[in-house]
């Protein structure tokens, strides 16, 4: 019985730690007295977020390959990323804008300057894309999959955890719903699309956020 509940307790601890970090992320960034310091602290938050599940994986001697990374067919992994990106941008950005939904609701905040825009583009791709995918479609997906015989369980629960994780930082229920749906889509792709690795999802996710950042700079 203890062996059965150990992974559940482990995931609960990891999730609480991730929620705590994101809840205090704004306060951490505000510690910076300059724009450069704030940028460095913004990156540091995601370094911590990524390090938490990776540290548990190392301590528990969980095979790194179980996260979903693969060295095989890199070209097809990139094609999968491109296909996923096209769908998410179409569904989450282009269609809402075309049907008249307010630009601010679709695109979010506008970067104040070009240097800050450039920073956020790289931050979205490297920190957000890889950090969040390692945690949710990597660690949580693989751990839930190992516990359940039902293949849809990691898809649903990793998406719900992903959506709820956004609440402390946004305090917006609609954002939780939208990120849960996006997480559901990414998890479904990992489950069903051939050659869709964690690299595919990290690139698709990071580029999705980067495209939104660029569009917000242009359109808002």
FIKOLZA-1660 file (N, C-alpha, C; in steps of 0.1 Angstrom, whole numbers, plus 5000, padded with zeros to 4 digits):
% residues 220
   i   px   py   pz ch aa at
   1 5008 4988 5000  A  X  N
   1 5000 5000 5000  A  X CA
   1 5009 5013 5000  A  X  C
   2 5020 5012 5008  A  X  N
   2 5028 5024 5009  A  X CA
   2 5035 5026 4995  A  X  C
   3 5039 5015 4988  A  X  N
   3 5045 5017 4975  A  X CA
   3 5035 5023 4965  A  X  C
   4 5022 5020 4967  A  X  N
   4 5012 5025 4958  A  X CA
   4 5010 5040 4959  A  X  C
   5 5010 5045 4972  A  X  N
   5 5007 5059 4975  A  X CA
   5 5020 5068 4974  A  X  C
   6 5032 5062 4974  A  X  N
   6 5044 5070 4974  A  X CA
   6 5045 5079 4961  A  X  C
   7 5042 5074 4949  A  X  N
   7 5042 5083 4938  A  X CA
   7 5032 5094 4938  A  X  C
   8 5020 5091 4944  A  X  N
   8 5009 5101 4945  A  X CA
   8 5014 5112 4955  A  X  C
   9 5020 5108 4966  A  X  N
   9 5025 5118 4976  A  X CA
   9 5036 5126 4969  A  X  C
  10 5045 5119 4962  A  X  N
  10 5056 5126 4955  A  X CA
  10 5050 5136 4945  A  X  C
  11 5040 5133 4937  A  X  N
  11 5035 5142 4928  A  X CA
  11 5028 5154 4935  A  X  C
  12 5021 5151 4946  A  X  N
  12 5015 5162 4953  A  X CA
  12 5025 5172 4959  A  X  C
  13 5036 5167 4964  A  X  N
  13 5047 5176 4969  A  X CA
  13 5052 5184 4957  A  X  C
  14 5055 5178 4946  A  X  N
  14 5060 5185 4934  A  X CA
  14 5051 5196 4930  A  X  C
  15 5038 5192 4930  A  X  N
  15 5028 5202 4925  A  X CA
  15 5026 5214 4935  A  X  C
  16 5027 5211 4947  A  X  N
  16 5026 5222 4957  A  X CA
  16 5038 5231 4956  A  X  C
  17 5050 5225 4954  A  X  N
  17 5062 5234 4952  A  X CA
  17 5060 5242 4939  A  X  C
  18 5055 5236 4928  A  X  N
  18 5054 5244 4916  A  X CA
  18 5043 5255 4918  A  X  C
  19 5032 5252 4925  A  X  N
  19 5022 5262 4928  A  X CA
  19 5028 5273 4936  A  X  C
  20 5036 5270 4946  A  X  N
  20 5042 5280 4955  A  X CA
  20 5051 5289 4947  A  X  C
  21 5059 5284 4938  A  X  N
  21 5068 5292 4931  A  X CA
  21 5061 5301 4921  A  X  C
  22 5051 5296 4914  A  X  N
  22 5043 5305 4905  A  X CA
  22 5035 5315 4913  A  X  C
  23 5030 5312 4925  A  X  N
  23 5023 5321 4933  A  X CA
  23 5031 5333 4937  A  X  C
  24 5044 5331 4940  A  X  N
  24 5053 5342 4944  A  X CA
  24 5062 5347 4933  A  X  C
  25 5059 5342 4920  A  X  N
  25 5068 5346 4909  A  X CA
  25 5068 5361 4907  A  X  C
  26 5057 5368 4908  A  X  N
  26 5056 5382 4906  A  X CA
  26 5064 5390 4917  A  X  C
  27 5063 5385 4929  A  X  N
  27 5070 5391 4940  A  X CA
  27 5085 5389 4939  A  X  C
  28 5089 5377 4933  A  X  N
  28 5104 5375 4931  A  X CA
  28 5109 5384 4920  A  X  C
  29 5102 5386 4910  A  X  N
  29 5106 5395 4899  A  X CA
  29 5107 5409 4903  A  X  C
  30 5098 5413 4912  A  X  N
  30 5098 5427 4917  A  X CA
  30 5110 5430 4926  A  X  C
  31 5117 5420 4930  A  X  N
  31 5129 5423 4938  A  X CA
  31 5140 5429 4929  A  X  C
  32 5139 5428 4916  A  X  N
  32 5149 5434 4907  A  X CA
  32 5147 5449 4907  A  X  C
  33 5158 5457 4908  A  X  N
  33 5157 5472 4908  A  X CA
  33 5159 5477 4894  A  X  C
  34 5164 5469 4884  A  X  N
  34 5166 5474 4871  A  X CA
  34 5159 5464 4861  A  X  C
  35 5157 5468 4849  A  X  N
  35 5151 5460 4839  A  X CA
  35 5159 5447 4837  A  X  C
  36 5172 5448 4836  A  X  N
  36 5180 5436 4835  A  X CA
  36 5179 5426 4847  A  X  C
  37 5178 5432 4859  A  X  N
  37 5176 5423 4870  A  X CA
  37 5163 5416 4870  A  X  C
  38 5153 5424 4866  A  X  N
  38 5139 5418 4865  A  X CA
  38 5139 5406 4855  A  X  C
  39 5146 5408 4844  A  X  N
  39 5147 5398 4833  A  X CA
  39 5154 5386 4839  A  X  C
  40 5165 5388 4846  A  X  N
  40 5172 5377 4852  A  X CA
  40 5164 5369 4862  A  X  C
  41 5156 5376 4870  A  X  N
  41 5148 5370 4880  A  X CA
  41 5136 5362 4873  A  X  C
  42 5131 5368 4862  A  X  N
  42 5121 5361 4855  A  X CA
  42 5125 5348 4850  A  X  C
  43 5138 5347 4845  A  X  N
  43 5144 5335 4840  A  X CA
  43 5146 5325 4852  A  X  C
  44 5151 5331 4863  A  X  N
  44 5154 5323 4875  A  X CA
  44 5141 5315 4880  A  X  C
  45 5130 5322 4879  A  X  N
  45 5117 5315 4883  A  X CA
  45 5115 5302 4875  A  X  C
  46 5117 5303 4862  A  X  N
  46 5115 5291 4854  A  X CA
  46 5127 5281 4855  A  X  C
  47 5138 5285 4859  A  X  N
  47 5149 5276 4862  A  X CA
  47 5145 5268 4874  A  X  C
  48 5140 5274 4884  A  X  N
  48 5135 5267 4896  A  X CA
  48 5124 5258 4893  A  X  C
  49 5114 5263 4885  A  X  N
  49 5103 5254 4881  A  X CA
  49 5107 5242 4874  A  X  C
  50 5116 5243 4865  A  X  N
  50 5121 5232 4857  A  X CA
  50 5130 5222 4866  A  X  C
  51 5137 5228 4875  A  X  N
  51 5146 5220 4883  A  X CA
  51 5139 5211 4893  A  X  C
  52 5127 5215 4898  A  X  N
  52 5120 5208 4908  A  X CA
  52 5116 5194 4903  A  X  C
  53 5109 5192 4891  A  X  N
  53 5106 5178 4887  A  X CA
  53 5119 5171 4883  A  X  C
  54 5128 5178 4877  A  X  N
  54 5141 5171 4873  A  X CA
  54 5148 5166 4885  A  X  C
  55 5148 5173 4896  A  X  N
  55 5155 5168 4908  A  X CA
  55 5148 5156 4913  A  X  C
  56 5135 5156 4913  A  X  N
  56 5128 5144 4918  A  X CA
  56 5130 5132 4909  A  X  C
  57 5131 5134 4896  A  X  N
  57 5134 5123 4886  A  X CA
  57 5148 5118 4889  A  X  C
  58 5157 5126 4892  A  X  N
  58 5171 5122 4895  A  X CA
  58 5171 5114 4908  A  X  C
  59 5165 5120 4919  A  X  N
  59 5165 5113 4932  A  X CA
  59 5158 5100 4932  A  X  C
  60 5147 5099 4924  A  X  N
  60 5139 5086 4924  A  X CA
  60 5144 5076 4913  A  X  C
  61 5155 5081 4906  A  X  N
  61 5161 5072 4896  A  X CA
  61 5151 5068 4885  A  X  C
  62 5143 5078 4881  A  X  N
  62 5133 5076 4870  A  X CA
  62 5140 5077 4857  A  X  C
  63 5139 5068 4848  A  X  N
  63 5145 5070 4835  A  X CA
  63 5142 5083 4828  A  X  C
  64 5152 5090 4824  A  X  N
  64 5149 5103 4817  A  X CA
  64 5141 5102 4805  A  X  C
  65 5143 5090 4798  A  X  N
  65 5136 5087 4786  A  X CA
  65 5121 5087 4788  A  X  C
  66 5116 5084 4800  A  X  N
  66 5102 5082 4803  A  X CA
  66 5095 5096 4802  A  X  C
  67 5102 5107 4802  A  X  N
  67 5096 5120 4801  A  X CA
  67 5090 5122 4787  A  X  C
  68 5096 5115 4777  A  X  N
  68 5090 5116 4763  A  X CA
  68 5101 5121 4754  A  X  C
  69 5113 5124 4758  A  X  N
  69 5124 5128 4749  A  X CA
  69 5128 5116 4741  A  X  C
  70 5132 5119 4728  A  X  N
  70 5137 5108 4720  A  X CA
  70 5148 5113 4710  A  X  C
  71 5158 5105 4708  A  X  N
  71 5169 5109 4698  A  X CA
  71 5166 5104 4684  A  X  C
  72 5155 5097 4682  A  X  N
  72 5152 5091 4669  A  X CA
  72 5143 5100 4661  A  X  C
  73 5145 5101 4648  A  X  N
  73 5137 5108 4638  A  X CA
  73 5135 5122 4643  A  X  C
  74 5146 5130 4644  A  X  N
  74 5145 5144 4649  A  X CA
  74 5137 5152 4639  A  X  C
  75 5139 5149 4626  A  X  N
  75 5132 5157 4616  A  X CA
  75 5117 5156 4617  A  X  C
  76 5112 5144 4620  A  X  N
  76 5098 5141 4621  A  X CA
  76 5093 5148 4634  A  X  C
  77 5101 5148 4644  A  X  N
  77 5097 5155 4657  A  X CA
  77 5095 5170 4654  A  X  C
  78 5104 5176 4646  A  X  N
  78 5102 5190 4643  A  X CA
  78 5090 5192 4634  A  X  C
  79 5087 5183 4625  A  X  N
  79 5075 5184 4617  A  X CA
  79 5062 5183 4626  A  X  C
  80 5063 5175 4635  A  X  N
  80 5051 5173 4645  A  X CA
  80 5050 5186 4652  A  X  C
  81 5061 5193 4656  A  X  N
  81 5060 5205 4663  A  X CA
  81 5054 5216 4655  A  X  C
  82 5058 5217 4642  A  X  N
  82 5052 5226 4633  A  X CA
  82 5037 5225 4631  A  X  C
  83 5033 5212 4630  A  X  N
  83 5019 5209 4628  A  X CA
  83 5011 5213 4640  A  X  C
  84 5016 5210 4652  A  X  N
  84 5009 5213 4664  A  X CA
  84 5008 5229 4666  A  X  C
  85 5019 5235 4663  A  X  N
  85 5019 5250 4663  A  X CA
  85 5009 5256 4654  A  X  C
  86 5008 5251 4642  A  X  N
  86 4998 5257 4632  A  X CA
  86 4984 5255 4637  A  X  C
  87 4981 5244 4643  A  X  N
  87 4967 5242 4649  A  X CA
  87 4964 5251 4660  A  X  C
  88 4974 5251 4670  A  X  N
  88 4971 5259 4682  A  X CA
  88 4970 5274 4679  A  X  C
  89 4978 5279 4670  A  X  N
  89 4977 5293 4666  A  X CA
  89 4964 5296 4659  A  X  C
  90 4960 5287 4650  A  X  N
  90 4948 5288 4643  A  X CA
  90 4936 5288 4652  A  X  C
  91 4935 5279 4661  A  X  N
  91 4924 5277 4670  A  X CA
  91 4924 5288 4681  A  X  C
  92 4935 5291 4687  A  X  N
  92 4936 5300 4699  A  X CA
  92 4938 5314 4695  A  X  C
  93 4943 5317 4683  A  X  N
  93 4946 5331 4680  A  X CA
  93 4939 5336 4668  A  X  C
  94 4941 5330 4656  A  X  N
  94 4935 5335 4644  A  X CA
  94 4920 5334 4644  A  X  C
  95 4914 5323 4647  A  X  N
  95 4899 5322 4647  A  X CA
  95 4893 5332 4657  A  X  C
  96 4898 5333 4669  A  X  N
  96 4892 5343 4679  A  X CA
  96 4893 5357 4673  A  X  C
  97 4904 5360 4667  A  X  N
  97 4905 5374 4662  A  X CA
  97 4896 5376 4650  A  X  C
  98 4894 5366 4642  A  X  N
  98 4886 5368 4630  A  X CA
  98 4871 5369 4634  A  X  C
  99 4867 5363 4645  A  X  N
  99 4853 5363 4649  A  X CA
  99 4850 5375 4658  A  X  C
 100 4860 5383 4660  A  X  N
 100 4858 5396 4667  A  X CA
 100 4860 5396 4682  A  X  C
 101 4867 5386 4687  A  X  N
 101 4870 5387 4702  A  X CA
 101 4880 5397 4704  A  X  C
 102 4879 5405 4715  A  X  N
 102 4888 5416 4718  A  X CA
 102 4903 5411 4717  A  X  C
 103 4911 5420 4711  A  X  N
 103 4925 5416 4709  A  X CA
 103 4932 5414 4722  A  X  C
 104 4929 5423 4732  A  X  N
 104 4936 5422 4745  A  X CA
 104 4933 5409 4752  A  X  C
 105 4921 5403 4750  A  X  N
 105 4917 5391 4756  A  X CA
 105 4925 5379 4750  A  X  C
 106 4927 5380 4737  A  X  N
 106 4934 5370 4729  A  X CA
 106 4949 5370 4731  A  X  C
 107 4954 5383 4730  A  X  N
 107 4969 5384 4729  A  X CA
 107 4976 5388 4743  A  X  C
 108 4968 5393 4752  A  X  N
 108 4974 5396 4765  A  X CA
 108 4981 5409 4765  A  X  C
 109 4993 5410 4772  A  X  N
 109 5000 5422 4774  A  X CA
 109 5009 5426 4762  A  X  C
 110 5012 5439 4761  A  X  N
 110 5021 5444 4751  A  X CA
 110 5034 5447 4756  A  X  C
 111 5045 5442 4750  A  X  N
 111 5059 5446 4755  A  X CA
 111 5061 5461 4752  A  X  C
 112 5068 5467 4761  A  X  N
 112 5069 5482 4760  A  X CA
 112 5080 5486 4750  A  X  C
 113 5089 5477 4747  A  X  N
 113 5100 5481 4738  A  X CA
 113 5105 5469 4730  A  X  C
 114 5112 5472 4720  A  X  N
 114 5118 5461 4711  A  X CA
 114 5127 5452 4719  A  X  C
 115 5137 5457 4727  A  X  N
 115 5146 5448 4734  A  X CA
 115 5138 5439 4744  A  X  C
 116 5128 5444 4750  A  X  N
 116 5120 5436 4759  A  X CA
 116 5112 5425 4751  A  X  C
 117 5107 5429 4739  A  X  N
 117 5101 5419 4730  A  X CA
 117 5110 5408 4727  A  X  C
 118 5122 5411 4723  A  X  N
 118 5132 5401 4719  A  X CA
 118 5135 5392 4731  A  X  C
 119 5136 5398 4743  A  X  N
 119 5139 5390 4755  A  X CA
 119 5127 5380 4757  A  X  C
 120 5115 5384 4756  A  X  N
 120 5103 5376 4758  A  X CA
 120 5102 5365 4748  A  X  C
 121 5106 5368 4735  A  X  N
 121 5105 5357 4725  A  X CA
 121 5114 5346 4729  A  X  C
 122 5126 5349 4733  A  X  N
 122 5136 5338 4737  A  X CA
 122 5131 5332 4750  A  X  C
 123 5126 5340 4759  A  X  N
 123 5121 5335 4772  A  X CA
 123 5110 5325 4769  A  X  C
 124 5100 5328 4761  A  X  N
 124 5089 5320 4758  A  X CA
 124 5094 5306 4752  A  X  C
 125 5103 5307 4743  A  X  N
 125 5107 5295 4736  A  X CA
 125 5115 5286 4745  A  X  C
 126 5125 5292 4752  A  X  N
 126 5134 5283 4760  A  X CA
 126 5129 5280 4774  A  X  C
 127 5125 5291 4781  A  X  N
 127 5121 5289 4795  A  X CA
 127 5107 5283 4796  A  X  C
 128 5097 5290 4790  A  X  N
 128 5083 5286 4792  A  X CA
 128 5080 5273 4784  A  X  C
 129 5084 5272 4772  A  X  N
 129 5081 5260 4764  A  X CA
 129 5087 5248 4770  A  X  C
 130 5100 5248 4772  A  X  N
 130 5107 5236 4778  A  X CA
 130 5103 5234 4792  A  X  C
 131 5103 5245 4800  A  X  N
 131 5100 5243 4815  A  X CA
 131 5087 5237 4817  A  X  C
 132 5076 5242 4811  A  X  N
 132 5063 5237 4814  A  X CA
 132 5061 5224 4808  A  X  C
 133 5066 5221 4797  A  X  N
 133 5065 5207 4791  A  X CA
 133 5072 5197 4799  A  X  C
 134 5084 5200 4803  A  X  N
 134 5091 5190 4812  A  X CA
 134 5083 5187 4824  A  X  C
 135 5077 5197 4830  A  X  N
 135 5069 5195 4842  A  X CA
 135 5056 5187 4840  A  X  C
 136 5048 5192 4830  A  X  N
 136 5034 5187 4829  A  X CA
 136 5032 5176 4818  A  X  C
 137 5038 5177 4806  A  X  N
 137 5037 5166 4797  A  X CA
 137 5048 5157 4798  A  X  C
 138 5058 5160 4806  A  X  N
 138 5069 5151 4809  A  X CA
 138 5067 5144 4822  A  X  C
 139 5070 5151 4833  A  X  N
 139 5070 5145 4847  A  X CA
 139 5056 5140 4851  A  X  C
 140 5046 5149 4851  A  X  N
 140 5033 5145 4856  A  X CA
 140 5026 5135 4846  A  X  C
 141 5028 5137 4833  A  X  N
 141 5022 5127 4824  A  X CA
 141 5027 5113 4826  A  X  C
 142 5041 5113 4827  A  X  N
 142 5047 5099 4828  A  X CA
 142 5044 5093 4841  A  X  C
 143 5043 5100 4852  A  X  N
 143 5041 5095 4865  A  X CA
 143 5026 5090 4866  A  X  C
 144 5017 5098 4861  A  X  N
 144 5003 5093 4861  A  X CA
 144 5001 5081 4852  A  X  C
 145 5008 5081 4841  A  X  N
 145 5007 5070 4832  A  X CA
 145 5012 5057 4838  A  X  C
 146 5023 5058 4846  A  X  N
 146 5028 5046 4853  A  X CA
 146 5019 5041 4864  A  X  C
 147 5010 5050 4869  A  X  N
 147 5001 5045 4880  A  X CA
 147 4988 5040 4874  A  X  C
 148 4984 5044 4862  A  X  N
 148 4971 5040 4857  A  X CA
 148 4971 5031 4845  A  X  C
 149 4962 5022 4844  A  X  N
 149 4961 5013 4832  A  X CA
 149 4953 5019 4821  A  X  C
 150 4946 5030 4824  A  X  N
 150 4938 5037 4814  A  X CA
 150 4946 5048 4807  A  X  C
 151 4947 5047 4794  A  X  N
 151 4956 5056 4787  A  X CA
 151 4952 5070 4787  A  X  C
 152 4939 5073 4789  A  X  N
 152 4934 5087 4789  A  X CA
 152 4936 5094 4802  A  X  C
 153 4940 5087 4812  A  X  N
 153 4941 5093 4825  A  X CA
 153 4953 5104 4825  A  X  C
 154 4965 5101 4821  A  X  N
 154 4975 5111 4821  A  X CA
 154 4972 5123 4812  A  X  C
 155 4964 5121 4801  A  X  N
 155 4960 5132 4792  A  X CA
 155 4951 5141 4800  A  X  C
 156 4941 5136 4807  A  X  N
 156 4931 5145 4814  A  X CA
 156 4937 5151 4826  A  X  C
 157 4944 5143 4834  A  X  N
 157 4949 5149 4847  A  X CA
 157 4961 5158 4845  A  X  C
 158 4969 5155 4836  A  X  N
 158 4981 5165 4834  A  X CA
 158 4975 5178 4828  A  X  C
 159 4965 5178 4820  A  X  N
 159 4958 5190 4815  A  X CA
 159 4952 5198 4826  A  X  C
 160 4945 5191 4835  A  X  N
 160 4938 5198 4847  A  X CA
 160 4949 5204 4856  A  X  C
 161 4959 5197 4859  A  X  N
 161 4970 5202 4867  A  X CA
 161 4976 5215 4861  A  X  C
 162 4978 5214 4848  A  X  N
 162 4984 5225 4840  A  X CA
 162 4975 5237 4841  A  X  C
 163 4962 5236 4839  A  X  N
 163 4953 5247 4839  A  X CA
 163 4953 5253 4853  A  X  C
 164 4951 5245 4863  A  X  N
 164 4950 5250 4877  A  X CA
 164 4963 5257 4881  A  X  C
 165 4974 5253 4876  A  X  N
 165 4987 5259 4880  A  X CA
 165 4988 5273 4875  A  X  C
 166 4980 5277 4865  A  X  N
 166 4980 5291 4861  A  X CA
 166 4972 5301 4869  A  X  C
 167 4963 5295 4878  A  X  N
 167 4954 5304 4886  A  X CA
 167 4961 5313 4895  A  X  C
 168 4971 5309 4903  A  X  N
 168 4977 5318 4913  A  X CA
 168 4983 5331 4907  A  X  C
 169 4988 5329 4894  A  X  N
 169 4995 5340 4888  A  X CA
 169 4985 5350 4880  A  X  C
 170 4974 5344 4876  A  X  N
 170 4964 5352 4868  A  X CA
 170 4951 5356 4876  A  X  C
 171 4947 5347 4885  A  X  N
 171 4935 5348 4893  A  X CA
 171 4923 5349 4883  A  X  C
 172 4924 5342 4872  A  X  N
 172 4914 5343 4861  A  X CA
 172 4909 5329 4857  A  X  C
 173 4897 5326 4860  A  X  N
 173 4891 5313 4858  A  X CA
 173 4891 5310 4843  A  X  C
 174 4888 5320 4834  A  X  N
 174 4888 5317 4820  A  X CA
 174 4902 5313 4815  A  X  C
 175 4913 5319 4821  A  X  N
 175 4926 5315 4817  A  X CA
 175 4929 5301 4821  A  X  C
 176 4924 5297 4833  A  X  N
 176 4925 5283 4837  A  X CA
 176 4918 5274 4827  A  X  C
 177 4906 5277 4823  A  X  N
 177 4899 5269 4813  A  X CA
 177 4907 5268 4800  A  X  C
 178 4912 5280 4795  A  X  N
 178 4919 5280 4782  A  X CA
 178 4932 5272 4783  A  X  C
 179 4939 5274 4794  A  X  N
 179 4952 5267 4795  A  X CA
 179 4950 5252 4797  A  X  C
 180 4939 5248 4804  A  X  N
 180 4935 5234 4805  A  X CA
 180 4932 5228 4791  A  X  C
 181 4925 5235 4783  A  X  N
 181 4922 5230 4770  A  X CA
 181 4935 5229 4761  A  X  C
 182 4943 5239 4762  A  X  N
 182 4956 5238 4755  A  X CA
 182 4965 5226 4760  A  X  C
 183 4965 5225 4773  A  X  N
 183 4972 5213 4779  A  X CA
 183 4966 5200 4775  A  X  C
 184 4953 5200 4774  A  X  N
 184 4947 5187 4769  A  X CA
 184 4951 5184 4755  A  X  C
 185 4952 5195 4746  A  X  N
 185 4956 5193 4733  A  X CA
 185 4970 5188 4732  A  X  C
 186 4979 5194 4740  A  X  N
 186 4993 5189 4740  A  X CA
 186 4995 5175 4745  A  X  C
 187 4988 5171 4755  A  X  N
 187 4988 5158 4761  A  X CA
 187 4982 5148 4751  A  X  C
 188 4971 5152 4744  A  X  N
 188 4965 5143 4734  A  X CA
 188 4975 5140 4723  A  X  C
 189 4983 5151 4719  A  X  N
 189 4993 5149 4708  A  X CA
 189 5004 5139 4712  A  X  C
 190 5008 5140 4725  A  X  N
 190 5018 5131 4730  A  X CA
 190 5013 5117 4729  A  X  C
 191 5000 5115 4732  A  X  N
 191 4994 5102 4733  A  X CA
 191 4992 5096 4719  A  X  C
 192 4987 5104 4710  A  X  N
 192 4982 5099 4697  A  X CA
 192 4991 5101 4685  A  X  C
 193 4999 5112 4685  A  X  N
 193 5006 5115 4673  A  X CA
 193 5019 5108 4672  A  X  C
 194 5022 5101 4662  A  X  N
 194 5034 5094 4660  A  X CA
 194 5046 5104 4658  A  X  C
 195 5057 5102 4664  A  X  N
 195 5069 5110 4664  A  X CA
 195 5067 5124 4671  A  X  C
 196 5056 5125 4679  A  X  N
 196 5054 5136 4687  A  X CA
 196 5061 5134 4701  A  X  C
 197 5073 5140 4702  A  X  N
 197 5081 5138 4715  A  X CA
 197 5079 5150 4724  A  X  C
 198 5086 5149 4735  A  X  N
 198 5085 5161 4744  A  X CA
 198 5092 5173 4738  A  X  C
 199 5102 5171 4729  A  X  N
 199 5108 5181 4721  A  X CA
 199 5098 5188 4712  A  X  C
 200 5090 5180 4706  A  X  N
 200 5079 5185 4697  A  X CA
 200 5070 5195 4705  A  X  C
 201 5066 5190 4716  A  X  N
 201 5056 5198 4724  A  X CA
 201 5063 5210 4730  A  X  C
 202 5075 5209 4734  A  X  N
 202 5082 5221 4740  A  X CA
 202 5084 5232 4729  A  X  C
 203 5088 5228 4717  A  X  N
 203 5089 5238 4706  A  X CA
 203 5076 5244 4702  A  X  C
 204 5066 5235 4701  A  X  N
 204 5053 5240 4697  A  X CA
 204 5047 5250 4708  A  X  C
 205 5049 5246 4720  A  X  N
 205 5044 5254 4731  A  X CA
 205 5051 5268 4732  A  X  C
 206 5065 5267 4732  A  X  N
 206 5073 5279 4733  A  X CA
 206 5070 5288 4721  A  X  C
 207 5070 5283 4709  A  X  N
 207 5067 5291 4697  A  X CA
 207 5053 5297 4697  A  X  C
 208 5044 5289 4702  A  X  N
 208 5030 5294 4703  A  X CA
 208 5030 5307 4712  A  X  C
 209 5036 5307 4724  A  X  N
 209 5037 5318 4732  A  X CA
 209 5045 5330 4726  A  X  C
 210 5055 5326 4719  A  X  N
 210 5064 5337 4712  A  X CA
 210 5056 5344 4701  A  X  C
 211 5048 5336 4694  A  X  N
 211 5040 5342 4683  A  X CA
 211 5030 5352 4689  A  X  C
 212 5023 5348 4700  A  X  N
 212 5014 5357 4707  A  X CA
 212 5021 5369 4712  A  X  C
 213 5033 5368 4717  A  X  N
 213 5040 5380 4722  A  X CA
 213 5043 5389 4711  A  X  C
 214 5048 5384 4699  A  X  N
 214 5051 5393 4687  A  X CA
 214 5038 5399 4682  A  X  C
 215 5027 5392 4681  A  X  N
 215 5015 5397 4676  A  X CA
 215 5009 5408 4686  A  X  C
 216 5011 5406 4699  A  X  N
 216 5006 5416 4708  A  X CA
 216 5014 5429 4706  A  X  C
 217 5027 5428 4703  A  X  N
 217 5036 5440 4701  A  X CA
 217 5031 5447 4688  A  X  C
 218 5027 5440 4678  A  X  N
 218 5023 5446 4666  A  X CA
 218 5009 5451 4666  A  X  C
 219 5000 5444 4672  A  X  N
 219 4985 5447 4670  A  X CA
 219 4979 5455 4682  A  X  C
 220 4985 5454 4694  A  X  N
 220 4980 5462 4705  A  X CA
 220 4985 5476 4706  A  X  C
% end
